Amino acid sequence: MNPSTPNYPPMTLEDAQQQVDQWIKTYGVRYFSELTNLAILTEEVGELARIMARTYGDQSFKKSDLGKDLGDEMADVLWVLLCLANQTGVDLAEAFQKNLEKKTQRDQNRHKENPKLQ
């Protein structure tokens, strides 16, 4: 975390979903359709990938890439994902917990035993 940024209180996924929903109801008029939000999510992931490729990969930055903030791009992805969860009735905290349990059961030894990771 950057020491020059404000110190925000911790936020749960449930809090984030509620804040997005309140923002949409206050400023956004309504949610975009689910398919529109899926397309927007794809766009946002592409923007994140562009910054990652230039920061950690082999591509060089273009003038239009300069000044892009990696955290902001990640937050854009999260925002649209939270919108989609709200629209489709998914509790992301619950879904994430179940997903973590699934991965733990399935992969408890898989990565430890992978010689490529040694």
Order of alpha helices (4+ residues) and beta strands (2+ residues): alpha-alpha-alpha-alpha
